């Protein structure tokens, strides 16, 4: 409700279309966001990794997770993401990664149609099918995709992606 008060304060004396534009911008700013984090971001957090130039990737991930939780937004995980994490971690370790955020977790599942589309696009663009599938999942579920993978630059027509430090 406080955002309605802020809207009222900032629109005193503003009429017509301008007031409508401000109201729409205000609504978008305060609506819940849903974030879909690539496996690399979960790994950055879990292992507190550093980048090639000693960038604090783990710190960036920690701040992003904290921001999402504090803002009461959603972290979305997919069955495919969990399978990716299983290639490096046990189910117990994955559950440990997810546990602190379980109150903001939302699950999505990959469809056959999405898998088929990812396979075709991956072949056409010479990209890893998993990266294409993550992009498709983000698009189809209106998610904010967070990744460090350079392949996603070639997928901006499907879903725009961000690095954690671009969000925090």
Secondary structure, DSSP 4 states (H G I P E B T S, - for coil): -HHHHHHHHHTTT--HHHHHHHHHHHHHHHS--EEEE-HHHHHHHHHT---TT---HHHHHHHHHHHHHHTT-EEEEEHHHHHHHHTTS-HHHHHHHHHTTGGGEEEE---HHHHHHHHHHHHHHT--HHHHHHHHHHHHTT-EEE---GGGGGGTTT--EE-HHHH-
